[in-house]
């Protein structure tokens, strides 16, 4: 059985996060995932609030852009959360949206090197090692954490292209695939991830949009713009975007299809103005 998570959408009010996190935990979810996008909210502070508001569920960061942070500072922040909440944190890293990194003057010369070197440095620091790395993008000389975590949190990547997926399989503990990807895309991504050397322990995580609605026309009013954006990003017609938008009875079968394609964790992104009832309905349908 796959883990079932829920996303705290970036457009929700930050002050609603503690109650949202508590409700998701009470509803039976395994994970709560938080988002970091330029101008919205920082993922470390958001994850800290979610962890403090809950006692059982895992909190995932999906995702922090590697160029935005010093690996040493990132490791310090993650270590603090992981020490206080052992076994309940997953840290997602990615290349960062190119346009946003340019706005900040942080575009890496080599995106692949930046991501791989950041992951390697952060992993070493979280393991309590003294890290020295003279890379193409990352430079650290003899740094060690005073308080490394007893339980090292997994480092996962949110990546898309084949070379990045292979990188994830080579150095990361898991890979996040964005909303809109269905079983066929998951299977193709796994091929590249395994080519990088990933074992069965590598966690494939997929986000998918959720909107329980028996009326297709009404569902389209709520979800249409999001589906169109995903279709544009994936380069496919909107009809080919995979989602959990539609009748509640279809949710378990679609989740089983993702699990069958290799997903170990499925993160629901509820769409619409009242997300918690959507989450509760879906989790109930999934036996949670």
C-alpha positions as CSV (number, residue, x, y, z in Angstrom):
1,X,0.0,0.0,0.0
2,X,1.4,3.4,-0.9
3,X,1.7,6.2,1.5
4,X,-1.0,8.9,1.0
5,X,0.0,12.5,1.6
6,X,-1.8,15.8,1.2
7,X,-0.4,19.1,-0.1
8,X,-0.8,22.4,1.7
9,X,-1.4,24.5,-1.4
10,X,0.8,27.6,-1.8
11,X,-2.3,29.8,-2.3
12,X,-3.8,28.9,1.1
13,X,-3.4,31.5,3.9
14,X,-0.3,30.7,6.0
15,X,-2.2,31.2,9.2
16,X,-4.4,28.3,8.2
17,X,-1.5,25.8,8.1
18,X,-1.6,24.6,11.8
19,X,-5.3,23.7,11.6
20,X,-5.0,22.3,8.1
21,X,-2.1,20.0,9.2
22,X,-4.0,18.8,12.3
23,X,-7.1,18.1,10.2
24,X,-5.0,16.1,7.6
25,X,-3.4,14.1,10.4
26,X,-6.8,13.4,12.0
27,X,-8.2,12.3,8.7
28,X,-5.7,9.5,8.4
29,X,-3.1,10.8,5.9
30,X,0.5,9.6,6.2
31,X,2.2,12.8,5.0
32,X,1.7,16.5,4.7
33,X,3.7,18.2,1.9
34,X,4.5,21.9,1.9
35,X,5.5,24.0,-1.1
36,X,8.2,26.6,-1.7
37,X,7.8,29.0,-4.7
38,X,9.2,32.5,-5.1
39,X,7.1,35.1,-3.4
40,X,4.9,32.6,-1.5
41,X,6.5,31.1,1.6
42,X,9.7,29.6,2.8
43,X,9.6,25.8,3.1
44,X,11.7,25.4,6.2
45,X,9.5,27.7,8.3
46,X,6.4,26.1,6.8
47,X,7.6,22.6,7.6
48,X,8.5,23.7,11.1
49,X,4.9,24.9,11.7
50,X,3.4,21.7,10.2
51,X,5.6,19.5,12.4
52,X,4.8,21.5,15.5
53,X,1.0,21.2,14.8
54,X,1.1,17.4,14.4
55,X,2.5,14.4,16.2
56,X,2.5,11.5,13.8
57,X,2.5,12.4,10.1
58,X,5.6,12.9,8.0
59,X,6.2,16.4,6.6
60,X,7.7,16.7,3.2
61,X,9.3,19.8,1.6
62,X,8.5,19.8,-2.1
63,X,10.7,21.5,-3.1
64,X,13.5,23.8,-2.1
65,X,15.6,25.2,-5.0
66,X,19.3,24.3,-4.5
67,X,20.7,27.6,-5.9
68,X,18.8,29.6,-3.3
69,X,20.6,28.1,-0.2
70,X,24.0,27.4,1.1
71,X,24.2,23.7,1.6
72,X,25.7,24.3,5.1
73,X,22.8,26.5,6.1
74,X,20.2,24.1,4.6
75,X,21.8,21.2,6.5
76,X,21.7,23.2,9.8
77,X,18.0,24.0,9.3
78,X,17.1,20.4,8.4
79,X,19.1,19.0,11.3
80,X,17.2,21.2,13.7
81,X,13.9,19.9,12.5
82,X,15.0,16.3,12.3
83,X,16.4,16.3,15.8
84,X,13.2,17.7,17.3
85,X,10.9,15.5,15.1
86,X,13.0,12.4,14.3
87,X,11.7,10.3,11.4
88,X,9.1,12.8,10.4
89,X,10.9,15.0,7.8
90,X,11.6,14.5,4.1
91,X,13.6,17.2,2.3
92,X,13.0,17.9,-1.3
93,X,15.5,19.7,-3.5
94,X,15.4,20.8,-7.1
95,X,17.1,23.0,-9.7
96,X,14.7,25.9,-9.1
97,X,12.5,27.5,-11.7
98,X,15.0,29.1,-14.2
99,X,13.1,32.4,-14.4
100,X,12.9,32.8,-10.7
101,X,16.5,32.0,-10.2
102,X,17.4,34.6,-12.8
103,X,15.2,37.1,-10.9
104,X,17.4,36.5,-7.9
105,X,20.7,36.5,-9.7
106,X,21.3,32.8,-8.7
107,X,21.1,30.9,-11.9
108,X,23.7,28.1,-11.7
109,X,26.3,27.7,-14.5
110,X,25.7,24.0,-14.2
111,X,22.3,23.0,-12.9
112,X,23.2,19.4,-12.7
113,X,26.4,20.1,-10.7
114,X,24.6,22.5,-8.4
115,X,21.9,20.0,-7.5
116,X,24.2,16.9,-7.1
117,X,26.9,18.7,-5.1
118,X,24.3,20.3,-2.8
119,X,22.7,16.9,-2.2
120,X,26.1,15.2,-1.5
121,X,27.2,18.0,0.8
122,X,23.9,18.1,2.8
123,X,23.8,14.3,3.1
124,X,27.3,14.3,4.5
125,X,26.6,17.1,7.0
126,X,23.4,15.4,8.2
127,X,25.4,12.2,8.8
128,X,27.7,14.1,11.1
129,X,30.7,14.0,8.7
130,X,33.2,16.8,8.3
131,X,32.6,17.9,4.7
132,X,35.1,19.3,2.3
133,X,33.9,19.7,-1.3
134,X,35.5,21.7,-4.1
135,X,32.9,21.3,-6.8
136,X,31.9,23.2,-9.9
137,X,29.2,25.0,-7.9
138,X,29.5,24.1,-4.2
139,X,32.6,24.9,-2.1
140,X,32.8,23.8,1.5
141,X,36.0,23.5,3.5
142,X,36.0,21.3,6.6
143,X,32.5,22.0,7.9
144,X,30.8,19.8,10.4
145,X,27.4,20.0,12.3
146,X,27.6,20.2,16.0
147,X,24.2,18.7,16.4
148,X,23.5,16.3,13.5
149,X,20.2,14.4,13.7
150,X,20.0,10.9,15.1
151,X,17.6,10.0,12.3
152,X,18.9,11.4,9.0
153,X,16.0,12.7,6.9
154,X,15.7,11.4,3.3
155,X,16.8,13.8,0.6
156,X,14.6,13.6,-2.5
157,X,14.6,15.6,-5.7
158,X,11.8,17.2,-7.7
159,X,13.1,16.8,-11.3
160,X,11.8,16.2,-14.8
161,X,14.4,15.6,-17.5
162,X,16.2,12.3,-18.1
163,X,19.7,13.4,-16.9
164,X,18.2,14.9,-13.8
165,X,16.2,11.7,-13.1
166,X,19.4,9.7,-13.5
167,X,21.1,12.1,-11.1
168,X,18.3,11.5,-8.6
169,X,18.7,7.8,-8.9
170,X,22.5,8.1,-8.3
171,X,22.5,10.3,-5.2
172,X,19.1,10.9,-3.8
173,X,16.8,8.9,-1.6
174,X,13.7,9.5,-3.7
175,X,12.2,11.4,-6.6
176,X,9.1,13.7,-6.8
177,X,7.1,13.8,-10.0
178,X,4.8,16.8,-10.5
179,X,1.0,16.9,-10.9
180,X,-0.4,15.6,-14.2
181,X,1.9,12.6,-14.6
182,X,0.1,9.3,-14.9
183,X,1.2,5.6,-14.7
184,X,2.9,5.7,-18.1
185,X,5.0,8.7,-17.2
186,X,5.9,7.2,-13.8
187,X,7.1,4.1,-15.4
188,X,9.2,6.0,-17.9
189,X,10.7,8.2,-15.1
190,X,11.6,5.1,-13.1
191,X,13.6,3.8,-16.1
192,X,15.9,6.8,-16.0
193,X,16.0,6.8,-12.2
194,X,17.1,3.1,-12.1
195,X,19.6,3.9,-14.9
196,X,21.2,6.2,-12.4
197,X,21.7,3.3,-10.0
198,X,18.6,3.6,-7.7
199,X,17.7,0.5,-5.7
200,X,14.2,-0.6,-4.6
201,X,14.7,1.6,-1.5
202,X,14.4,4.7,-3.7
203,X,11.0,6.4,-3.0
204,X,9.0,7.5,-6.0
205,X,6.6,10.3,-4.9
206,X,4.0,11.7,-7.2
207,X,1.7,14.7,-6.7
208,X,-1.8,14.5,-8.2
209,X,-4.7,17.0,-8.2
210,X,-7.9,16.0,-6.3
211,X,-11.4,17.3,-6.8
212,X,-14.3,15.0,-5.9
213,X,-17.2,16.0,-8.1
214,X,-19.9,14.0,-10.0
215,X,-20.7,16.9,-12.3
216,X,-18.0,17.2,-15.0
217,X,-19.1,20.7,-16.0
218,X,-18.9,22.0,-12.4
219,X,-15.6,20.2,-11.8
220,X,-14.2,21.9,-14.9
221,X,-15.2,25.4,-13.6
222,X,-13.1,24.7,-10.4
223,X,-10.2,22.8,-11.9
224,X,-10.0,23.9,-15.6
225,X,-7.3,26.5,-15.3
226,X,-5.1,24.2,-13.3
227,X,-5.5,21.4,-15.7
228,X,-4.7,23.6,-18.6
229,X,-1.5,24.9,-16.9
230,X,-0.4,21.3,-16.3
231,X,-1.2,20.3,-19.8
232,X,0.9,23.2,-21.1
233,X,3.8,22.2,-18.8
234,X,3.7,18.6,-19.8
235,X,3.1,19.3,-23.5
236,X,0.0,17.3,-23.8
237,X,-3.7,18.0,-24.3
238,X,-5.7,18.6,-21.2
239,X,-7.6,15.3,-21.7
240,X,-4.3,13.5,-21.1
241,X,-3.5,15.1,-17.8
242,X,-3.7,12.5,-15.1
243,X,-5.7,13.5,-12.0
244,X,-8.1,12.5,-9.3
245,X,-10.7,14.9,-10.6
246,X,-14.1,13.4,-10.9
247,X,-16.4,10.9,-9.1
248,X,-15.2,9.6,-5.7
249,X,-15.7,6.1,-6.9
250,X,-12.9,6.5,-9.3
251,X,-10.3,7.5,-6.7
252,X,-9.2,4.1,-5.4
253,X,-8.7,2.7,-8.9
254,X,-6.6,5.6,-10.0
255,X,-4.5,5.4,-6.9
256,X,-4.0,1.7,-7.5
257,X,-2.8,2.5,-11.1
258,X,-0.2,4.9,-9.7
259,X,0.9,2.3,-7.1
260,X,1.1,-0.3,-9.8
261,X,3.4,2.0,-11.9
262,X,5.8,2.2,-9.0
263,X,4.6,5.1,-6.8
264,X,5.5,4.6,-3.2
265,X,3.9,7.9,-2.0
266,X,0.9,9.7,-3.6
267,X,0.4,13.3,-2.6
268,X,-3.1,14.7,-3.1
269,X,-3.4,18.3,-4.1
270,X,-7.0,19.3,-3.3
271,X,-8.5,21.9,-5.5
272,X,-11.3,24.2,-4.7
273,X,-12.3,26.6,-1.9
274,X,-12.9,24.0,0.8
275,X,-10.1,21.4,0.7
276,X,-10.5,19.5,3.9
277,X,-13.8,17.8,3.0
278,X,-12.3,16.8,-0.3
279,X,-9.3,15.2,1.6
280,X,-11.6,13.4,4.1
281,X,-13.7,12.0,1.3
282,X,-10.7,10.7,-0.6
283,X,-9.0,9.2,2.4
284,X,-12.2,7.5,3.5
285,X,-12.6,6.0,0.0
286,X,-9.0,4.8,0.3
287,X,-9.7,3.0,3.6
288,X,-8.0,5.6,5.8
